[in-house]
Amino acid sequence: MTEDHHVILRVVAKLLIPLITLYAFYVHFHGEYSPGGGFQAGVIFAVAIILYSLIFGVPAALRAVPPVFARCLAAFGVLLYAGVGVAALLGGGNYLDYDALANDGPGEHVGQHLGIILIELGVLFGVAGSMLAIFYAFAGRVAEIRDEDW
């Protein structure tokens, strides 16, 4: 029987990781009305997965969130961001002119709200995917160096 010296660390991490993820979504949705938003939420979301990999090991994190998913998430974020701009162009406005996204009545700003939510989601996905892809690239390289040196 192997003795696990990191039981407390693993239990605390299992409690903290869902809270960190929830906080990332809070920062994202609260950022529409105050400073904060997609970039900060993307970094916080990536930190939850990076913490998971530091506590439970990179192979476990690679099984939970594969590198291909991280790259696809980053690409989807860029496409969502750019897609909102193209949708505004097709709606008769300028690139990223949110008012062209929805036909608002006087004093209404439905297009503004929709545009900001979609743009910030694109930034969240792009940043989280990029941070994870970068982390996986460095974590994999460190594992290769350790294997070669020993």
N, C-alpha and C positions, 0 to 999 in steps of 0.2 A: 504494500500500500504506500503510495507516495503522499508526502505531506505537503499541503499547499500553504505557503507562508503568506499568501496575499488574499486570504478569505475576506478580511474586513474591507480591503481596497476594492475587491470585486463586488461585494454587497453594496457598498456606498456608490460605486459607479453605476450599478444597476438601478439605483434610486435616482441618481443625478442625471443620467443620460436622457430619460424621458422629460425631465424638468427643463433641461437645457434646450431640447427640441421644442418644447412648448413655449419657452421664452423666445426662441427664434421667431416663431409665428406671431407672438405678441409684438415683438419689435417690428416685424414686417407690417402688420395691420395697423399698429399704432403710428407707424412712420408716415402714413398717408395724411395725418393731421398734425404732425409735429416732426422735429428732426429725427432722422432714423430712416429705416425702410429696407429696401431690397439688399443693398450691399452689406449692411451690418447683419441683417438676418441670415444672409447666405454664409457669412463667415461663422456666425454662431452655430448654424446648422452643421457646417463642416466640422467644427470643433467637437460636436457631440460624437461624430463618427470617428474622428481622429482620437478622441479620448478612449472610445471603445477599442480601437486598435492598439493603443498603448497599454491598456489594461489586460485585454484578452488575447493580444497578439495580432500581428498583421495578417496571417492566414485566416483567422476567424473573421476579421473585417473584410477581407477579400471575398469570403463566402457570403457575408451578409450584404455587402454593397460592392459588386464586382467593378473593376476599372472601366469596363465597357459601359456600364450604367452611368458612371461619373462623367465619362466623355460625352455620352448621349445627352445627359442632363445639361451639361455646359452648352452643347450645340443647340439644344431645344431652347435654352434661355436666350441665346443670341437670335435665333429665328423668331421667337415670340416678340422680342423687342423690335426687331426689324419689321416683323409682320404688322405690328400696330402702326408703324410709320407708313407702310405700303397701304394698309387699309384706309388711313387718313387721306393719302393721295388719291386712292380710288373713290373716296367719298367727296372729292372736290376741294379738299383743303391742302394745306402744305404738309410736308413730312412732319409727323408727330403733332399735327394740329388736332388735338383731342376733340374739339367741337365738331369736327367732320365725322366723328364716329357714331353719333346719335343725333337724331332730329329733336332738338330741345325746344321747349316752349320758351317764352320770355322769362328770364330770371332763373331758368333751370340749367343745371350743368351736369346732365347725365353723362354726356360724352367725356367731360373732364374726369369724372369719377371712374368711369370705365377705363379710360386711357391710363390713368395713374395706376390703377390696380393691376392692369395687364403689364405695363412697363415695369413696375416694381417686382411682379412675379418673374418676369424675364430676367431681371437683374439678380434676383434671389437664386434662380436656377443656374444662371451662368456663373455666378460667383461660387456657389456651393460646389457645382460640378468641377470648376477649375481648381479650386482649393483641394478637393479630394484627389483629382488627377495628379496634381503636383505632389501631394503628400505620398500617393502610391508610387510615383516615379522615384522619389527620394528613398522611400522605405524599401522598395525593391532593390535599388542600387546598394543600399547599406547591407541588405541581406546577401547580395552577390559578393560584396567585398569581404564580408565576414566568412562566407563559405570558401572563398579562394584563399584567404590568408591562413585558414586553419587547415 
